[in-house]
Amino acid sequence: MLSLHGVVKDFPGAILPAVDNVHINLYPGELLGLLGPSGCGKTTLLRLIAGFEQPQAGRIFLADREIACPNCNLPPERRGVGMVFQDYALFPHLTVAQNIAFGLKQQKGWRRSGLQQRVLEVMTLASLEGLHKRYPHELSGGQQQRVALARALAPNPSLILLDEPLSNLDVQVRLRLRQELRTILKKAGTSAVLVTHDQEEALSVCDRVAVMRQGRVEQIATPQDLYDQPATRFVAEFVTQANFIPAQRLLQSWKTEFGTIYLAEPGVDLEDGVDLMLRQEDLRLELDPQGIAVVRDRQFLGREQRYSLVTESGLELVARVALSQTLEVGDRVAVTFDPQVVKVFRRNNQPLAVVADRSPRSPLPVLAAS
Ligand SMILES: Nc1ncnc2c1ncn2[C@@H]1O[C@H](COP(=O)(O)OP(=O)(O)OP(=O)(O)O)[C@@H](O)[C@H]1O
């Protein structure tokens, strides 16, 4: 559907390319997220696909047609790609129906009745029934964004590009629209590329997510695989917001501030110092006057509590636990976990993850100060 081969975009004067040797294949009907921190190149990559930027190296194909390379650049209006922006970009002097019809009118061959029919179709798809005579200022933010989406879908593009489409909305609306966005795009059967810096949004809306860092795609995978098998420490940290515990090599095990961890594979090719990943939901806390960590902050998350902890060495940990367990700020706690859930990451961010020993012989580390 969309294919990027070794795409590079370098802005004059920049130390690193904004987009650096990116390879991506998008399948028909697939929703792909571009996720990463500010400045990692997400928007530039989207603009390359849209045709607002031209690559210095690499090639971009849309449905087997080459649309961009260092010597070729099909103009945006001839790519048949729909765009949805963060700020909706609706025409304030046009009604909802006129806004949606706008893109269709640019296309040749639409008869008046067919055009009206198509406007009604996409309005229904985007749950905008009854709003056709309203002006943008008479709509809520969520409704405006659905109009922008309907307008982009109206000409039936093969691909829709969405640049942070939910980031101007308040939290409640954003959460609801996430699901609606996915439903609308899936019903339309359109492929889409969605730029976001919000990992929850990317994981909940998209079929696959490309995690970007410094212009490169660090990992591209399904939300579940990104969460379960992050390829690098950066992906693990950005996507799962996990804890990382420094560990030093012993002969067949790893020494940490908390105790000794045994791995299924000793990791002979690993450096002597690594970071062990523990997800927030994997830590178990128990009130213990001899415990290694102190509760520094507590956040009520509705279904669970989120505790910020600090250990004696100053290491900060975050744990999410059931509501039934209430600890107070200042409480000293023992921290334990199942060694099976530990993943090992190189500190230099090079890919390699070793899962801790799954055998019952591996002693459960009790993370208490000794
Ligand atoms: N027109 C430009 N001229 C020069 N440098 C640019 C230009 N556009 C982007 N950059 C640089 O390219 C890099 C990637 O920018 P880009 O906007 O693609 O990042 P992003 O991941 O979308 O960030 P954000 O989430 O903050 O929008 C940044 O270092 C940025 O400063």
The ligand as a Gaussian input file, in Angstrom:
#p B3LYP/6-31G(d) Opt

LIG

0 1
 N       11.895000      23.007000       8.203000
 C       12.862000      22.604000       9.027000
 N       14.087000      23.167000       8.969000
 C       15.093000      22.737000       9.773000
 N       14.966000      21.763000      10.680000
 C       13.759000      21.181000      10.803000
 C       12.646000      21.567000       9.993000
 N       11.573000      20.813000      10.322000
 C       12.011000      19.987000      11.307000
 N       13.302000      20.204000      11.600000
 C       14.124000      19.472000      12.589000
 O       14.014000      18.097000      12.284000
 C       13.935000      17.331000      13.477000
 C       12.651000      16.505000      13.453000
 O       11.551000      17.378000      13.550000
 P       10.042000      16.866000      13.510000
 O        9.142000      18.071000      13.530000
 O        9.883000      15.930000      12.394000
 O        9.953000      16.086000      14.885000
 P        8.661000      15.522000      15.642000
 O        9.029000      14.168000      16.099000
 O        7.463000      15.656000      14.786000
 O        8.569000      16.516000      16.866000
 P        7.271000      17.099000      17.633000
 O        6.620000      15.938000      18.317000
 O        7.875000      18.079000      18.596000
 O        6.408000      17.751000      16.594000
 C       13.997000      18.313000      14.627000
 O       15.329000      18.367000      15.088000
 C       13.587000      19.633000      13.995000
 O       14.191000      20.713000      14.665000

